[in-house]
């Protein structure tokens, strides 16, 4: 059943799955802390695409529930990015690197 734009639900799900896989690969394979944060943000955006697509295609009461939930996810992602970047800045000032393989602040 295509939506108003003519794109069926499976199209949105395929795009979101591809975004999530690229984000997971980026978060797991990179050693740069900023790239890891970007991978996590890409995974959260893939979840938002799913939320909005399902709220559009699956009529369950109020159709805006998925979009409202996606806004909450965006707010949490913005807070996570701010805290994560603050941590990266603090670590880079102390260790002169943001390579997570070389950062061992938790070791005693």
N, C-alpha and C positions, 0 to 999 in steps of 0.2 A: 504494500500500500504506500505509494509515494505521497510525500507531504506537499505543501503549497509550492515548494521550489521544484518539485518533480524528482527529487532525489529520494530513493527508498531508505529505510532505516538501516539496512545492511551497509550502505555506503558510508554513513556516519560511523558505524561500528568498526568498519575496516580502517578508516582514517584514525579513529581513536586508538585502536589496537596497534597500529603502526607507530603512532606517537608515543604510546606507552612503552613499546619495545625499544624504540630509539632512546627514550629517556632512561630506561632501566640499563641498557647497554652502556650509555654514557656515565651513569652514576656508578656502575660497578667496575668499569675498565679504566677510567681516568684517575690520575693521581693528583691533579690540580684541584684544589678545594673549590674554586669558583666553577669549574666545569662539573663537578659533582653536584653543586647546588643548582646549576642550570638543568642537569638531568632530572633532578627531583621536581623542579618547576615544570618541566615538560610532562612528567608523569601526572602531576596534579592537573595540568591543562587537559590531558587526555581524559581524565575522570570528569572534568567539567563538560567536555564535548558529549560524553555519554549521558550525563545528567540532563543536559538541555535536549538532546535527541530523544531520550525516553519521555521527558515531560511533554514533548511535542507530539510524539507518535502514540503514546499509551494514555488514553484519556481516563484518568482515575480521579474523579472529583475536580478539584481546582487544577488547571493546567499549568499554573505558574510555580508549583512546588519545586520542580527541578531547577528552574531558573533562580529561585530564592536560595535554594541549597547551594547552587553553584556560586552565588555571590558570597555566601559564608565561606566556602572553600577558597575563593579568591582572597578574602580578608585574612584567612589563616595563612595562606601562601605568602601574602605580602609581609605579614609579621614574621614568618619563618625566614624569608629572604633578608629582612632587616637584621634579625638576630644573627643569622648565619654570616652575613657580610661583616657585621661588627666583630664577630669572633675571628673571621679571616684577617681583618685589619689588625686586631690585637696580636694574633699569632705572627703575622708577617712583620710587625714591628719588633717583636722579641726575637724571632728566629731568622729573619731575613729570607724566608721562603714560605710558600704556601703549598709545597709538595707534601701530600699527606704521608708519604713513605718516610720523610725525614722529620716529621713532627712527632715527638715522643714526650709531650708535656706531662702525660699521666704516669709515666714510669718513674719509679722512685729512686 
